[in-house]
Amino acid sequence: MLQDIGQEANFVVTFVDIEELSVTGQHQCLVQLSTLPVAVCYGTGTTVKEAQSAAAHNALEYLKIMTNK
């Protein structure tokens, strides 16, 4: 869904998986949106895929907040 919104709104979505586990033993991921200004959102999960999903969810929440001016 986030990728689709990025294509529609002309910004690039880039996931960056962090190799180190969090202090609670979870996988970590950052998602960068090439918006102006650039946005970076964070997510964690028991798997890399869950961490990416959490980061994407947080990015969607960010976009929701930024578009409700």
PDB file of N, CA, C, O and CB in Angstrom:
ATOM      1  N   MET A   1       0.822  -1.196   0.000  1.00  0.00           N
ATOM      2  CA  MET A   1       0.000   0.000   0.000  1.00  0.00           C
ATOM      3  C   MET A   1       0.869   1.265   0.000  1.00  0.00           C
ATOM      4  O   MET A   1       0.603   2.206  -0.748  1.00  0.00           O
ATOM      5  CB  MET A   1      -0.937  -0.005   1.211  1.00  0.00           C
ATOM      6  N   LEU A   2       1.905   1.279   0.841  1.00  0.00           N
ATOM      7  CA  LEU A   2       2.777   2.451   0.905  1.00  0.00           C
ATOM      8  C   LEU A   2       3.474   2.677  -0.436  1.00  0.00           C
ATOM      9  O   LEU A   2       3.601   3.817  -0.884  1.00  0.00           O
ATOM     10  CB  LEU A   2       3.820   2.286   2.028  1.00  0.00           C
ATOM     11  N   GLN A   3       3.924   1.601  -1.077  1.00  0.00           N
ATOM     12  CA  GLN A   3       4.566   1.712  -2.389  1.00  0.00           C
ATOM     13  C   GLN A   3       3.599   2.319  -3.407  1.00  0.00           C
ATOM     14  O   GLN A   3       3.989   3.163  -4.214  1.00  0.00           O
ATOM     15  CB  GLN A   3       5.057   0.327  -2.874  1.00  0.00           C
ATOM     16  N   ASP A   4       2.336   1.886  -3.365  1.00  0.00           N
ATOM     17  CA  ASP A   4       1.321   2.410  -4.284  1.00  0.00           C
ATOM     18  C   ASP A   4       1.114   3.907  -4.086  1.00  0.00           C
ATOM     19  O   ASP A   4       1.027   4.665  -5.052  1.00  0.00           O
ATOM     20  CB  ASP A   4      -0.007   1.670  -4.091  1.00  0.00           C
ATOM     21  N   ILE A   5       1.036   4.324  -2.828  1.00  0.00           N
ATOM     22  CA  ILE A   5       0.864   5.748  -2.527  1.00  0.00           C
ATOM     23  C   ILE A   5       2.081   6.531  -3.013  1.00  0.00           C
ATOM     24  O   ILE A   5       1.947   7.631  -3.548  1.00  0.00           O
ATOM     25  CB  ILE A   5       0.649   5.968  -1.004  1.00  0.00           C
ATOM     26  N   GLY A   6       3.264   5.959  -2.824  1.00  0.00           N
ATOM     27  CA  GLY A   6       4.483   6.607  -3.289  1.00  0.00           C
ATOM     28  C   GLY A   6       4.483   6.822  -4.791  1.00  0.00           C
ATOM     29  O   GLY A   6       4.863   7.889  -5.273  1.00  0.00           O
ATOM     30  N   GLN A   7       4.057   5.806  -5.530  1.00  0.00           N
ATOM     31  CA  GLN A   7       3.989   5.940  -6.987  1.00  0.00           C
ATOM     32  C   GLN A   7       2.988   7.013  -7.391  1.00  0.00           C
ATOM     33  O   GLN A   7       3.245   7.823  -8.282  1.00  0.00           O
ATOM     34  CB  GLN A   7       3.611   4.602  -7.632  1.00  0.00           C
ATOM     35  N   GLU A   8       1.842   7.001  -6.716  1.00  0.00           N
ATOM     36  CA  GLU A   8       0.788   7.961  -7.038  1.00  0.00           C
ATOM     37  C   GLU A   8       1.204   9.397  -6.709  1.00  0.00           C
ATOM     38  O   GLU A   8       0.889  10.331  -7.445  1.00  0.00           O
ATOM     39  CB  GLU A   8      -0.490   7.606  -6.284  1.00  0.00           C
ATOM     40  N   ALA A   9       1.917   9.554  -5.591  1.00  0.00           N
ATOM     41  CA  ALA A   9       2.295  10.894  -5.136  1.00  0.00           C
ATOM     42  C   ALA A   9       3.719  11.278  -5.559  1.00  0.00           C
ATOM     43  O   ALA A   9       4.233  12.318  -5.147  1.00  0.00           O
ATOM     44  CB  ALA A   9       2.172  10.978  -3.620  1.00  0.00           C
ATOM     45  N   ASN A  10       4.344  10.443  -6.370  1.00  0.00           N
ATOM     46  CA  ASN A  10       5.690  10.719  -6.900  1.00  0.00           C
ATOM     47  C   ASN A  10       6.767  10.858  -5.828  1.00  0.00           C
ATOM     48  O   ASN A  10       7.553  11.805  -5.857  1.00  0.00           O
ATOM     49  CB  ASN A  10       5.657  11.974  -7.717  1.00  0.00           C
ATOM     50  N   PHE A  11       6.807   9.920  -4.882  1.00  0.00           N
ATOM     51  CA  PHE A  11       7.946   9.841  -3.981  1.00  0.00           C
ATOM     52  C   PHE A  11       8.407   8.390  -3.891  1.00  0.00           C
ATOM     53  O   PHE A  11       7.631   7.458  -4.103  1.00  0.00           O
ATOM     54  CB  PHE A  11       7.586  10.399  -2.575  1.00  0.00           C
ATOM     55  N   VAL A  12       9.691   8.223  -3.570  1.00  0.00           N
ATOM     56  CA  VAL A  12      10.308   6.901  -3.510  1.00  0.00           C
ATOM     57  C   VAL A  12      10.263   6.389  -2.078  1.00  0.00           C
ATOM     58  O   VAL A  12      10.514   7.137  -1.132  1.00  0.00           O
ATOM     59  CB  VAL A  12      11.768   6.944  -4.031  1.00  0.00           C
ATOM     60  N   VAL A  13       9.941   5.105  -1.926  1.00  0.00           N
ATOM     61  CA  VAL A  13       9.912   4.439  -0.625  1.00  0.00           C
ATOM     62  C   VAL A  13      11.112   3.496  -0.569  1.00  0.00           C
ATOM     63  O   VAL A  13      11.260   2.625  -1.427  1.00  0.00           O
ATOM     64  CB  VAL A  13       8.553   3.660  -0.398  1.00  0.00           C
ATOM     65  N   THR A  14      11.974   3.670   0.448  1.00  0.00           N
ATOM     66  CA  THR A  14      13.167   2.836   0.588  1.00  0.00           C
ATOM     67  C   THR A  14      13.202   2.224   1.983  1.00  0.00           C
ATOM     68  O   THR A  14      13.194   2.941   2.983  1.00  0.00           O
ATOM     69  CB  THR A  14      14.453   3.659   0.322  1.00  0.00           C
ATOM     70  N   PHE A  15      13.241   0.884   2.046  1.00  0.00           N
ATOM     71  CA  PHE A  15      13.350   0.191   3.327  1.00  0.00           C
ATOM     72  C   PHE A  15      14.819  -0.072   3.634  1.00  0.00           C
ATOM     73  O   PHE A  15      15.577  -0.489   2.757  1.00  0.00           O
ATOM     74  CB  PHE A  15      12.544  -1.137   3.313  1.00  0.00           C
ATOM     75  N   VAL A  16      15.218   0.170   4.876  1.00  0.00           N
ATOM     76  CA  VAL A  16      16.581  -0.090   5.335  1.00  0.00           C
ATOM     77  C   VAL A  16      16.476  -1.001   6.553  1.00  0.00           C
ATOM     78  O   VAL A  16      16.077  -0.569   7.634  1.00  0.00           O
ATOM     79  CB  VAL A  16      17.352   1.250   5.677  1.00  0.00           C
ATOM     80  N   ASP A  17      16.842  -2.277   6.360  1.00  0.00           N
ATOM     81  CA  ASP A  17      16.815  -3.222   7.471  1.00  0.00           C
ATOM     82  C   ASP A  17      18.075  -3.034   8.309  1.00  0.00           C
ATOM     83  O   ASP A  17      19.182  -2.981   7.774  1.00  0.00           O
ATOM     84  CB  ASP A  17      16.703  -4.690   6.958  1.00  0.00           C
ATOM     85  N   ILE A  18      17.901  -2.933   9.620  1.00  0.00           N
ATOM     86  CA  ILE A  18      19.023  -2.760  10.542  1.00  0.00           C
ATOM     87  C   ILE A  18      19.459  -4.152  10.996  1.00  0.00           C
ATOM     88  O   ILE A  18      18.648  -4.937  11.489  1.00  0.00           O
ATOM     89  CB  ILE A  18      18.631  -1.845  11.775  1.00  0.00           C
ATOM     90  N   GLU A  19      20.752  -4.450  10.824  1.00  0.00           N
ATOM     91  CA  GLU A  19      21.246  -5.795  11.126  1.00  0.00           C
ATOM     92  C   GLU A  19      21.168  -6.142  12.609  1.00  0.00           C
ATOM     93  O   GLU A  19      20.873  -7.283  12.962  1.00  0.00           O
ATOM     94  CB  GLU A  19      22.668  -5.931  10.656  1.00  0.00           C
ATOM     95  N   GLU A  20      21.430  -5.173  13.474  1.00  0.00           N
ATOM     96  CA  GLU A  20      21.417  -5.432  14.914  1.00  0.00           C
ATOM     97  C   GLU A  20      19.990  -5.554  15.425  1.00  0.00           C
ATOM     98  O   GLU A  20      19.104  -4.805  15.013  1.00  0.00           O
ATOM     99  CB  GLU A  20      22.155  -4.319  15.671  1.00  0.00           C
ATOM    100  N   LEU A  21      19.777  -6.507  16.326  1.00  0.00           N
ATOM    101  CA  LEU A  21      18.476  -6.621  16.981  1.00  0.00           C
ATOM    102  C   LEU A  21      18.345  -5.500  18.008  1.00  0.00           C
ATOM    103  O   LEU A  21      19.343  -4.978  18.505  1.00  0.00           O
ATOM    104  CB  LEU A  21      18.305  -8.020  17.656  1.00  0.00           C
ATOM    105  N   SER A  22      17.110  -5.139  18.317  1.00  0.00           N
ATOM    106  CA  SER A  22      16.861  -4.120  19.344  1.00  0.00           C
ATOM    107  C   SER A  22      17.224  -4.692  20.712  1.00  0.00           C
ATOM    108  O   SER A  22      17.532  -5.878  20.829  1.00  0.00           O
ATOM    109  CB  SER A  22      15.369  -3.647  19.321  1.00  0.00           C
ATOM    110  N   VAL A  23      17.187  -3.855  21.739  1.00  0.00           N
ATOM    111  CA  VAL A  23      17.505  -4.322  23.093  1.00  0.00           C
ATOM    112  C   VAL A  23      16.515  -5.373  23.581  1.00  0.00           C
ATOM    113  O   VAL A  23      16.816  -6.140  24.495  1.00  0.00           O
ATOM    114  CB  VAL A  23      17.525  -3.148  24.063  1.00  0.00           C
ATOM    115  N   THR A  24      15.334  -5.404  22.969  1.00  0.00           N
ATOM    116  CA  THR A  24      14.338  -6.417  23.338  1.00  0.00           C
ATOM    117  C   THR A  24      14.395  -7.633  22.419  1.00  0.00           C
ATOM    118  O   THR A  24      13.541  -8.515  22.504  1.00  0.00           O
ATOM    119  CB  THR A  24      12.937  -5.813  23.305  1.00  0.00           C
ATOM    120  N   GLY A  25      15.411  -7.684  21.529  1.00  0.00           N
ATOM    121  CA  GLY A  25      15.593  -8.838  20.665  1.00  0.00           C
ATOM    122  C   GLY A  25      14.755  -8.838  19.401  1.00  0.00           C
ATOM    123  O   GLY A  25      14.588  -9.880  18.768  1.00  0.00           O
ATOM    124  N   GLN A  26      14.225  -7.677  19.023  1.00  0.00           N
ATOM    125  CA  GLN A  26      13.389  -7.593  17.828  1.00  0.00           C
ATOM    126  C   GLN A  26      14.200  -7.090  16.636  1.00  0.00           C
ATOM    127  O   GLN A  26      15.202  -6.392  16.793  1.00  0.00           O
ATOM    128  CB  GLN A  26      12.183  -6.672  18.078  1.00  0.00           C
ATOM    129  N   HIS A  27      13.744  -7.461  15.447  1.00  0.00           N
ATOM    130  CA  HIS A  27      14.324  -6.934  14.218  1.00  0.00           C
ATOM    131  C   HIS A  27      13.891  -5.481  14.079  1.00  0.00           C
ATOM    132  O   HIS A  27      12.819  -5.093  14.544  1.00  0.00           O
ATOM    133  CB  HIS A  27      13.889  -7.778  12.971  1.00  0.00           C
ATOM    134  N   GLN A  28      14.745  -4.676  13.429  1.00  0.00           N
ATOM    135  CA  GLN A  28      14.475  -3.255  13.276  1.00  0.00           C
ATOM    136  C   GLN A  28      14.528  -2.862  11.801  1.00  0.00           C
ATOM    137  O   GLN A  28      15.276  -3.445  11.017  1.00  0.00           O
ATOM    138  CB  GLN A  28      15.480  -2.423  14.092  1.00  0.00           C
ATOM    139  N   CYS A  29      13.728  -1.875  11.442  1.00  0.00           N
ATOM    140  CA  CYS A  29      13.685  -1.406  10.060  1.00  0.00           C
ATOM    141  C   CYS A  29      13.370   0.085  10.034  1.00  0.00           C
ATOM    142  O   CYS A  29      12.587   0.587  10.840  1.00  0.00           O
ATOM    143  CB  CYS A  29      12.637  -2.198   9.241  1.00  0.00           C
ATOM    144  N   LEU A  30      13.996   0.775   9.092  1.00  0.00           N
ATOM    145  CA  LEU A  30      13.668   2.168   8.802  1.00  0.00           C
ATOM    146  C   LEU A  30      13.061   2.214   7.415  1.00  0.00           C
ATOM    147  O   LEU A  30      13.464   1.460   6.529  1.00  0.00           O
ATOM    148  CB  LEU A  30      14.928   3.096   8.904  1.00  0.00           C
ATOM    149  N   VAL A  31      12.102   3.089   7.225  1.00  0.00           N
ATOM    150  CA  VAL A  31      11.577   3.332   5.882  1.00  0.00           C
ATOM    151  C   VAL A  31      11.733   4.821   5.605  1.00  0.00           C
ATOM    152  O   VAL A  31      11.312   5.665   6.396  1.00  0.00           O
ATOM    153  CB  VAL A  31      10.068   2.871   5.748  1.00  0.00           C
ATOM    154  N   GLN A  32      12.345   5.125   4.467  1.00  0.00           N
ATOM    155  CA  GLN A  32      12.582   6.513   4.076  1.00  0.00           C
ATOM    156  C   GLN A  32      11.647   6.883   2.942  1.00  0.00           C
ATOM    157  O   GLN A  32      11.507   6.145   1.967  1.00  0.00           O
ATOM    158  CB  GLN A  32      14.056   6.732   3.660  1.00  0.00           C
ATOM    159  N   LEU A  33      11.010   8.033   3.083  1.00  0.00           N
ATOM    160  CA  LEU A  33      10.136   8.574   2.046  1.00  0.00           C
ATOM    161  C   LEU A  33      10.831   9.788   1.451  1.00  0.00           C
ATOM    162  O   LEU A  33      11.220  10.698   2.182  1.00  0.00           O
ATOM    163  CB  LEU A  33       8.717   8.949   2.616  1.00  0.00           C
ATOM    164  N   SER A  34      10.992   9.811   0.136  1.00  0.00           N
ATOM    165  CA  SER A  34      11.695  10.928  -0.509  1.00  0.00           C
ATOM    166  C   SER A  34      10.764  12.118  -0.714  1.00  0.00           C
ATOM    167  O   SER A  34      10.727  12.727  -1.783  1.00  0.00           O
ATOM    168  CB  SER A  34      12.284  10.485  -1.859  1.00  0.00           C
ATOM    169  N   THR A  35      10.021  12.427   0.330  1.00  0.00           N
ATOM    170  CA  THR A  35       9.139  13.594   0.330  1.00  0.00           C
ATOM    171  C   THR A  35       9.977  14.819   0.687  1.00  0.00           C
ATOM    172  O   THR A  35      11.152  14.691   1.029  1.00  0.00           O
ATOM    173  CB  THR A  35       7.943  13.411   1.336  1.00  0.00           C
ATOM    174  N   LEU A  36       9.386  15.985   0.609  1.00  0.00           N
ATOM    175  CA  LEU A  36      10.056  17.195   1.074  1.00  0.00           C
ATOM    176  C   LEU A  36       9.296  17.741   2.262  1.00  0.00           C
ATOM    177  O   LEU A  36       8.162  18.187   2.086  1.00  0.00           O
ATOM    178  CB  LEU A  36      10.158  18.257  -0.054  1.00  0.00           C
ATOM    179  N   PRO A  37       9.849  17.735   3.455  1.00  0.00           N
ATOM    180  CA  PRO A  37      11.165  17.197   3.786  1.00  0.00           C
ATOM    181  C   PRO A  37      11.156  15.664   3.769  1.00  0.00           C
ATOM    182  O   PRO A  37      10.103  15.029   3.821  1.00  0.00           O
ATOM    183  CB  PRO A  37      11.616  17.709   5.162  1.00  0.00           C
ATOM    184  N   VAL A  38      12.361  15.094   3.694  1.00  0.00           N
ATOM    185  CA  VAL A  38      12.499  13.638   3.731  1.00  0.00           C
ATOM    186  C   VAL A  38      11.964  13.142   5.067  1.00  0.00           C
ATOM    187  O   VAL A  38      12.201  13.759   6.106  1.00  0.00           O
ATOM    188  CB  VAL A  38      13.989  13.198   3.522  1.00  0.00           C
ATOM    189  N   ALA A  39      11.245  12.031   5.037  1.00  0.00           N
ATOM    190  CA  ALA A  39      10.708  11.439   6.263  1.00  0.00           C
ATOM    191  C   ALA A  39      11.321  10.059   6.457  1.00  0.00           C
ATOM    192  O   ALA A  39      11.492   9.305   5.499  1.00  0.00           O
ATOM    193  CB  ALA A  39       9.152  11.349   6.212  1.00  0.00           C
ATOM    194  N   VAL A  40      11.651   9.736   7.704  1.00  0.00           N
ATOM    195  CA  VAL A  40      12.153   8.410   8.050  1.00  0.00           C
ATOM    196  C   VAL A  40      11.320   7.902   9.212  1.00  0.00           C
ATOM    197  O   VAL A  40      11.182   8.581  10.229  1.00  0.00           O
ATOM    198  CB  VAL A  40      13.684   8.440   8.410  1.00  0.00           C
ATOM    199  N   CYS A  41      10.760   6.697   9.058  1.00  0.00           N
ATOM    200  CA  CYS A  41       9.941   6.095  10.104  1.00  0.00           C
ATOM    201  C   CYS A  41      10.550   4.763  10.512  1.00  0.00           C
ATOM    202  O   CYS A  41      11.245   4.119   9.726  1.00  0.00           O
ATOM    203  CB  CYS A  41       8.478   5.906   9.626  1.00  0.00           C
ATOM    204  N   TYR A  42      10.285   4.358  11.743  1.00  0.00           N
ATOM    205  CA  TYR A  42      10.926   3.203  12.370  1.00  0.00           C
ATOM    206  C   TYR A  42       9.886   2.148  12.697  1.00  0.00           C
ATOM    207  O   TYR A  42       8.739   2.467  13.008  1.00  0.00           O
ATOM    208  CB  TYR A  42      11.687   3.619  13.642  1.00  0.00           C
ATOM    209  N   GLY A  43      10.296   0.894  12.627  1.00  0.00           N
ATOM    210  CA  GLY A  43       9.418  -0.197  13.030  1.00  0.00           C
ATOM    211  C   GLY A  43      10.218  -1.370  13.555  1.00  0.00           C
ATOM    212  O   GLY A  43      11.375  -1.561  13.181  1.00  0.00           O
ATOM    213  N   THR A  44       9.598  -2.160  14.428  1.00  0.00           N
ATOM    214  CA  THR A  44      10.227  -3.378  14.940  1.00  0.00           C
ATOM    215  C   THR A  44       9.253  -4.532  14.801  1.00  0.00           C
ATOM    216  O   THR A  44       8.045  -4.334  14.674  1.00  0.00           O
ATOM    217  CB  THR A  44      10.668  -3.207  16.421  1.00  0.00           C
ATOM    218  N   GLY A  45       9.796  -5.740  14.828  1.00  0.00           N
ATOM    219  CA  GLY A  45       8.961  -6.927  14.747  1.00  0.00           C
ATOM    220  C   GLY A  45       9.771  -8.173  15.032  1.00  0.00           C
ATOM    221  O   GLY A  45      11.000  -8.126  15.082  1.00  0.00           O
ATOM    222  N   THR A  46       9.086  -9.282  15.219  1.00  0.00           N
ATOM    223  CA  THR A  46       9.775 -10.537  15.518  1.00  0.00           C
ATOM    224  C   THR A  46      10.488 -11.097  14.294  1.00  0.00           C
ATOM    225  O   THR A  46      11.363 -11.954  14.425  1.00  0.00           O
ATOM    226  CB  THR A  46       8.788 -11.562  16.053  1.00  0.00           C
ATOM    227  N   THR A  47      10.122 -10.621  13.103  1.00  0.00           N
ATOM    228  CA  THR A  47      10.802 -10.985  11.861  1.00  0.00           C
ATOM    229  C   THR A  47      11.124  -9.705  11.100  1.00  0.00           C
ATOM    230  O   THR A  47      10.594  -8.637  11.403  1.00  0.00           O
ATOM    231  CB  THR A  47       9.926 -11.954  10.992  1.00  0.00           C
ATOM    232  N   VAL A  48      11.997  -9.828  10.112  1.00  0.00           N
ATOM    233  CA  VAL A  48      12.329  -8.669   9.278  1.00  0.00           C
ATOM    234  C   VAL A  48      11.075  -8.155   8.586  1.00  0.00           C
ATOM    235  O   VAL A  48      10.857  -6.946   8.508  1.00  0.00           O
ATOM    236  CB  VAL A  48      13.414  -9.033   8.231  1.00  0.00           C
ATOM    237  N   LYS A  49      10.253  -9.066   8.085  1.00  0.00           N
ATOM    238  CA  LYS A  49       9.019  -8.685   7.381  1.00  0.00           C
ATOM    239  C   LYS A  49       8.075  -7.914   8.316  1.00  0.00           C
ATOM    240  O   LYS A  49       7.479  -6.915   7.913  1.00  0.00           O
ATOM    241  CB  LYS A  49       8.305  -9.946   6.821  1.00  0.00           C
ATOM    242  N   GLU A  50       7.945  -8.380   9.560  1.00  0.00           N
ATOM    243  CA  GLU A  50       7.092  -7.671  10.528  1.00  0.00           C
ATOM    244  C   GLU A  50       7.651  -6.281  10.839  1.00  0.00           C
ATOM    245  O   GLU A  50       6.890  -5.326  10.998  1.00  0.00           O
ATOM    246  CB  GLU A  50       6.961  -8.490  11.830  1.00  0.00           C
ATOM    247  N   ALA A  51       8.974  -6.168  10.927  1.00  0.00           N
ATOM    248  CA  ALA A  51       9.593  -4.863  11.182  1.00  0.00           C
ATOM    249  C   ALA A  51       9.326  -3.916  10.014  1.00  0.00           C
ATOM    250  O   ALA A  51       9.047  -2.735  10.220  1.00  0.00           O
ATOM    251  CB  ALA A  51      11.118  -5.015  11.414  1.00  0.00           C
ATOM    252  N   GLN A  52       9.412  -4.436   8.785  1.00  0.00           N
ATOM    253  CA  GLN A  52       9.114  -3.618   7.611  1.00  0.00           C
ATOM    254  C   GLN A  52       7.651  -3.186   7.610  1.00  0.00           C
ATOM    255  O   GLN A  52       7.337  -2.038   7.293  1.00  0.00           O
ATOM    256  CB  GLN A  52       9.440  -4.387   6.322  1.00  0.00           C
ATOM    257  N   SER A  53       6.766  -4.103   7.962  1.00  0.00           N
ATOM    258  CA  SER A  53       5.335  -3.773   8.016  1.00  0.00           C
ATOM    259  C   SER A  53       5.055  -2.705   9.064  1.00  0.00           C
ATOM    260  O   SER A  53       4.258  -1.796   8.834  1.00  0.00           O
ATOM    261  CB  SER A  53       4.506  -5.027   8.317  1.00  0.00           C
ATOM    262  N   ALA A  54       5.713  -2.815  10.216  1.00  0.00           N
ATOM    263  CA  ALA A  54       5.518  -1.824  11.277  1.00  0.00           C
ATOM    264  C   ALA A  54       6.036  -0.455  10.838  1.00  0.00           C
ATOM    265  O   ALA A  54       5.399   0.566  11.100  1.00  0.00           O
ATOM    266  CB  ALA A  54       6.227  -2.272  12.571  1.00  0.00           C
ATOM    267  N   ALA A  55       7.185  -0.434  10.175  1.00  0.00           N
ATOM    268  CA  ALA A  55       7.731   0.833   9.682  1.00  0.00           C
ATOM    269  C   ALA A  55       6.807   1.438   8.627  1.00  0.00           C
ATOM    270  O   ALA A  55       6.573   2.647   8.623  1.00  0.00           O
ATOM    271  CB  ALA A  55       9.146   0.625   9.098  1.00  0.00           C
ATOM    272  N   ALA A  56       6.283   0.600   7.734  1.00  0.00           N
ATOM    273  CA  ALA A  56       5.355   1.081   6.703  1.00  0.00           C
ATOM    274  C   ALA A  56       4.083   1.633   7.338  1.00  0.00           C
ATOM    275  O   ALA A  56       3.566   2.665   6.911  1.00  0.00           O
ATOM    276  CB  ALA A  56       5.007  -0.051   5.715  1.00  0.00           C
ATOM    277  N   HIS A  57       3.583   0.940   8.361  1.00  0.00           N
ATOM    278  CA  HIS A  57       2.387   1.413   9.064  1.00  0.00           C
ATOM    279  C   HIS A  57       2.655   2.790   9.681  1.00  0.00           C
ATOM    280  O   HIS A  57       1.824   3.692   9.579  1.00  0.00           O
ATOM    281  CB  HIS A  57       1.957   0.397  10.164  1.00  0.00           C
ATOM    282  N   ASN A  58       3.805   2.943  10.314  1.00  0.00           N
ATOM    283  CA  ASN A  58       4.146   4.231  10.919  1.00  0.00           C
ATOM    284  C   ASN A  58       4.295   5.318   9.859  1.00  0.00           C
ATOM    285  O   ASN A  58       3.936   6.471  10.099  1.00  0.00           O
ATOM    286  CB  ASN A  58       5.438   4.111  11.730  1.00  0.00           C
ATOM    287  N   ALA A  59       4.821   4.959   8.691  1.00  0.00           N
ATOM    288  CA  ALA A  59       4.936   5.929   7.598  1.00  0.00           C
ATOM    289  C   ALA A  59       3.557   6.351   7.100  1.00  0.00           C
ATOM    290  O   ALA A  59       3.335   7.523   6.796  1.00  0.00           O
ATOM    291  CB  ALA A  59       5.759   5.340   6.440  1.00  0.00           C
ATOM    292  N   LEU A  60       2.640   5.402   7.017  1.00  0.00           N
ATOM    293  CA  LEU A  60       1.274   5.738   6.603  1.00  0.00           C
ATOM    294  C   LEU A  60       0.614   6.672   7.617  1.00  0.00           C
ATOM    295  O   LEU A  60      -0.093   7.605   7.238  1.00  0.00           O
ATOM    296  CB  LEU A  60       0.431   4.459   6.434  1.00  0.00           C
ATOM    297  N   GLU A  61       0.845   6.419   8.903  1.00  0.00           N
ATOM    298  CA  GLU A  61       0.315   7.305   9.944  1.00  0.00           C
ATOM    299  C   GLU A  61       0.920   8.705   9.811  1.00  0.00           C
ATOM    300  O   GLU A  61       0.222   9.706   9.966  1.00  0.00           O
ATOM    301  CB  GLU A  61       0.604   6.726  11.352  1.00  0.00           C
ATOM    302  N   TYR A  62       2.215   8.766   9.524  1.00  0.00           N
ATOM    303  CA  TYR A  62       2.888  10.052   9.321  1.00  0.00           C
ATOM    304  C   TYR A  62       2.256  10.809   8.150  1.00  0.00           C
ATOM    305  O   TYR A  62       1.948  11.996   8.262  1.00  0.00           O
ATOM    306  CB  TYR A  62       4.401   9.840   9.067  1.00  0.00           C
ATOM    307  N   LEU A  63       2.066  10.110   7.029  1.00  0.00           N
ATOM    308  CA  LEU A  63       1.463  10.751   5.853  1.00  0.00           C
ATOM    309  C   LEU A  63       0.052  11.236   6.152  1.00  0.00           C
ATOM    310  O   LEU A  63      -0.361  12.297   5.685  1.00  0.00           O
ATOM    311  CB  LEU A  63       1.439   9.780   4.667  1.00  0.00           C
ATOM    312  N   LYS A  64      -0.681  10.455   6.930  1.00  0.00           N
ATOM    313  CA  LYS A  64      -2.043  10.840   7.314  1.00  0.00           C
ATOM    314  C   LYS A  64      -2.022  12.146   8.116  1.00  0.00           C
ATOM    315  O   LYS A  64      -2.827  13.046   7.878  1.00  0.00           O
ATOM    316  CB  LYS A  64      -2.717   9.711   8.139  1.00  0.00           C
ATOM    317  N   ILE A  65      -1.097  12.232   9.060  1.00  0.00           N
ATOM    318  CA  ILE A  65      -0.979  13.440   9.883  1.00  0.00           C
ATOM    319  C   ILE A  65      -0.569  14.638   9.029  1.00  0.00           C
ATOM    320  O   ILE A  65      -1.121  15.728   9.178  1.00  0.00           O
ATOM    321  CB  ILE A  65       0.043  13.222  11.019  1.00  0.00           C
ATOM    322  N   MET A  66       0.395  14.438   8.139  1.00  0.00           N
ATOM    323  CA  MET A  66       0.919  15.543   7.333  1.00  0.00           C
ATOM    324  C   MET A  66      -0.075  16.043   6.288  1.00  0.00           C
ATOM    325  O   MET A  66       0.012  17.193   5.860  1.00  0.00           O
ATOM    326  CB  MET A  66       2.193  15.114   6.648  1.00  0.00           C
ATOM    327  N   THR A  67      -1.009  15.203   5.875  1.00  0.00           N
ATOM    328  CA  THR A  67      -1.973  15.632   4.860  1.00  0.00           C
ATOM    329  C   THR A  67      -3.263  16.172   5.463  1.00  0.00           C
ATOM    330  O   THR A  67      -4.136  16.634   4.729  1.00  0.00           O
ATOM    331  CB  THR A  67      -2.294  14.481   3.938  1.00  0.00           C
ATOM    332  N   ASN A  68      -3.400  16.122   6.784  1.00  0.00           N
ATOM    333  CA  ASN A  68      -4.589  16.658   7.460  1.00  0.00           C
ATOM    334  C   ASN A  68      -4.297  18.029   8.047  1.00  0.00           C
ATOM    335  O   ASN A  68      -4.521  18.262   9.235  1.00  0.00           O
ATOM    336  CB  ASN A  68      -5.065  15.700   8.567  1.00  0.00           C
ATOM    337  N   LYS A  69      -3.802  18.927   7.227  1.00  0.00           N
ATOM    338  CA  LYS A  69      -3.461  20.280   7.713  1.00  0.00           C
ATOM    339  C   LYS A  69      -4.703  21.116   7.855  1.00  0.00           C
ATOM    340  O   LYS A  69      -4.622  22.279   8.250  1.00  0.00           O
ATOM    341  CB  LYS A  69      -2.472  20.977   6.767  1.00  0.00           C
TER     342      LYS A  69
END
